[in-house]
Amino acid sequence: MSDLNRGIMKFKNADKPIVVLISSLLVFGSIALLIAWALNTAYAV
């Protein structure tokens, strides 16, 4: 079992590259959305 198959991703094939790619895109996309929303709210761009 690899280290990626532990923690909150406790399902079979959690260490497949496509699953890691989708989850990282989801995390980084939500962070980018939050930053864009914060800048838009703070500076009224």
Distance bins in CASP14 RR format, pairs under 12 A and 6 or more apart:
PFRMAT RR
TARGET T0000
AUTHOR 0000-0000-0000
RMODE 2
METHOD distances of the structure
MODEL  1
1 7 0 0 0 0 0 1 0 0 0 0 0
1 9 0 0 0 0 0 1 0 0 0 0 0
1 10 0 0 0 0 0 1 0 0 0 0 0
1 11 0 0 0 0 0 1 0 0 0 0 0
1 12 0 0 0 0 0 1 0 0 0 0 0
1 13 0 0 0 0 0 1 0 0 0 0 0
1 14 0 0 0 0 1 0 0 0 0 0 0
1 15 0 0 0 0 1 0 0 0 0 0 0
2 9 0 0 0 0 0 1 0 0 0 0 0
2 12 0 0 0 0 0 1 0 0 0 0 0
2 13 0 0 0 0 0 1 0 0 0 0 0
2 14 0 0 0 0 1 0 0 0 0 0 0
2 15 1 0 1 0 0 0 0 0 0 0 0
2 16 0 0 0 0 0 1 0 0 0 0 0
2 17 0 0 0 0 0 1 0 0 0 0 0
2 19 0 0 0 0 0 1 0 0 0 0 0
2 20 0 0 0 0 0 1 0 0 0 0 0
3 9 0 0 0 0 0 1 0 0 0 0 0
3 14 0 0 0 0 0 1 0 0 0 0 0
3 15 0 0 0 0 1 0 0 0 0 0 0
3 20 0 0 0 0 0 1 0 0 0 0 0
4 10 0 0 0 0 0 1 0 0 0 0 0
4 11 0 0 0 0 0 1 0 0 0 0 0
4 12 0 0 0 0 0 1 0 0 0 0 0
4 13 0 0 0 0 0 1 0 0 0 0 0
4 14 1 0 1 0 0 0 0 0 0 0 0
4 15 1 1 0 0 0 0 0 0 0 0 0
4 16 0 0 0 0 1 0 0 0 0 0 0
4 17 0 0 0 0 0 1 0 0 0 0 0
4 19 0 0 0 0 1 0 0 0 0 0 0
4 20 1 0 0 1 0 0 0 0 0 0 0
4 23 0 0 0 0 1 0 0 0 0 0 0
4 24 0 0 0 0 0 1 0 0 0 0 0
5 11 1 0 0 1 0 0 0 0 0 0 0
5 12 1 0 0 1 0 0 0 0 0 0 0
5 13 0 0 0 0 1 0 0 0 0 0 0
5 14 1 0 1 0 0 0 0 0 0 0 0
5 15 1 0 1 0 0 0 0 0 0 0 0
5 16 0 0 0 0 1 0 0 0 0 0 0
5 19 0 0 0 0 0 1 0 0 0 0 0
5 20 0 0 0 0 0 1 0 0 0 0 0
6 14 0 0 0 0 1 0 0 0 0 0 0
6 15 0 0 0 0 1 0 0 0 0 0 0
7 14 0 0 0 0 1 0 0 0 0 0 0
7 15 0 0 0 0 0 1 0 0 0 0 0
8 14 0 0 0 0 1 0 0 0 0 0 0
8 23 0 0 0 0 1 0 0 0 0 0 0
8 27 0 0 0 0 0 1 0 0 0 0 0
9 15 0 0 0 0 1 0 0 0 0 0 0
9 16 0 0 0 0 0 1 0 0 0 0 0
9 19 1 0 0 1 0 0 0 0 0 0 0
9 20 0 0 0 0 1 0 0 0 0 0 0
9 22 0 0 0 0 0 1 0 0 0 0 0
9 23 1 0 0 1 0 0 0 0 0 0 0
9 24 0 0 0 0 0 1 0 0 0 0 0
11 19 0 0 0 0 1 0 0 0 0 0 0
11 23 0 0 0 0 0 1 0 0 0 0 0
12 19 0 0 0 0 0 1 0 0 0 0 0
13 19 1 0 0 1 0 0 0 0 0 0 0
13 20 0 0 0 0 0 1 0 0 0 0 0
14 20 0 0 0 0 1 0 0 0 0 0 0
14 22 0 0 0 0 0 1 0 0 0 0 0
14 23 0 0 0 0 1 0 0 0 0 0 0
15 21 0 0 0 0 0 1 0 0 0 0 0
15 23 0 0 0 0 0 1 0 0 0 0 0
16 22 0 0 0 0 1 0 0 0 0 0 0
16 23 0 0 0 0 0 1 0 0 0 0 0
17 23 0 0 0 0 0 1 0 0 0 0 0
17 24 0 0 0 0 0 1 0 0 0 0 0
18 24 0 0 0 0 0 1 0 0 0 0 0
18 25 0 0 0 0 0 1 0 0 0 0 0
19 25 0 0 0 0 0 1 0 0 0 0 0
19 26 0 0 0 0 0 1 0 0 0 0 0
20 26 0 0 0 0 0 1 0 0 0 0 0
20 27 0 0 0 0 0 1 0 0 0 0 0
21 27 0 0 0 0 0 1 0 0 0 0 0
21 28 0 0 0 0 0 1 0 0 0 0 0
22 28 0 0 0 0 0 1 0 0 0 0 0
22 29 0 0 0 0 0 1 0 0 0 0 0
23 29 0 0 0 0 0 1 0 0 0 0 0
23 30 0 0 0 0 0 1 0 0 0 0 0
24 30 0 0 0 0 0 1 0 0 0 0 0
24 31 0 0 0 0 0 1 0 0 0 0 0
25 31 0 0 0 0 0 1 0 0 0 0 0
25 32 0 0 0 0 0 1 0 0 0 0 0
25 33 0 0 0 0 0 1 0 0 0 0 0
26 32 0 0 0 0 0 1 0 0 0 0 0
26 33 0 0 0 0 0 1 0 0 0 0 0
27 33 0 0 0 0 0 1 0 0 0 0 0
27 34 0 0 0 0 0 1 0 0 0 0 0
28 34 0 0 0 0 0 1 0 0 0 0 0
28 35 0 0 0 0 0 1 0 0 0 0 0
29 35 0 0 0 0 1 0 0 0 0 0 0
29 36 0 0 0 0 1 0 0 0 0 0 0
29 37 0 0 0 0 0 1 0 0 0 0 0
30 36 0 0 0 0 0 1 0 0 0 0 0
30 37 0 0 0 0 0 1 0 0 0 0 0
31 37 0 0 0 0 0 1 0 0 0 0 0
31 38 0 0 0 0 0 1 0 0 0 0 0
32 38 0 0 0 0 0 1 0 0 0 0 0
32 39 0 0 0 0 0 1 0 0 0 0 0
33 39 0 0 0 0 0 1 0 0 0 0 0
33 40 0 0 0 0 0 1 0 0 0 0 0
34 40 0 0 0 0 0 1 0 0 0 0 0
34 41 0 0 0 0 0 1 0 0 0 0 0
35 41 0 0 0 0 0 1 0 0 0 0 0
35 42 0 0 0 0 0 1 0 0 0 0 0
36 42 0 0 0 0 0 1 0 0 0 0 0
36 43 0 0 0 0 0 1 0 0 0 0 0
36 45 0 0 0 0 1 0 0 0 0 0 0
37 43 0 0 0 0 0 1 0 0 0 0 0
37 45 0 0 0 0 0 1 0 0 0 0 0
38 45 0 0 0 0 0 1 0 0 0 0 0
39 45 1 0 0 1 0 0 0 0 0 0 0
END
